[in-house]
Amino acid sequence: QLQLVESGGGLVQPGGSLRLSCTTSGFTLDSYAIGWFRQAPGKEREGVSCISRGGLGTNYADSVKGRFTVSRDTAKNTVYLQINSLQPEDTAGYYCAADLRPFGRCILTETVYEYWGQGTQVTVSS
């Protein structure tokens, strides 16, 4: 059974950092792309980053470039999202998802992602 579980969220002050984890099971990271999305209250869900199948490339939303870094550890079946210089506008639920398409570089279009985790909350406040 394919599963994704996020962790690492929390309350952090502006300017701080967090590393989110997406631990997967039921498939290998070499087979599928993993995307990170976030949704703030009252706003639509937006894609922020992804890492392609086999680790062959990454993608970032313009709004997070330079502050977010996606990486993976295949031995742990885990994908990470390092978030630096956190700002209040980064406050949101963060979700990881798996894109099962067997080709192409990852994209930040949520409709191509079939499996989703339950999310982890990030709150940035002083």
Secondary structure, DSSP 8 states (H G I E B T S, - for coil): --EEEEE--EEE-TT--EEEEEEEESS-TTTSEEEEEEE-TTS--EEEEEE-GGG--EEE-TTTTTTEEEEEEGGGTEEEEEE-S--GGG-EEEEEEEE--SSS-----GGG--EE---EEEEE--
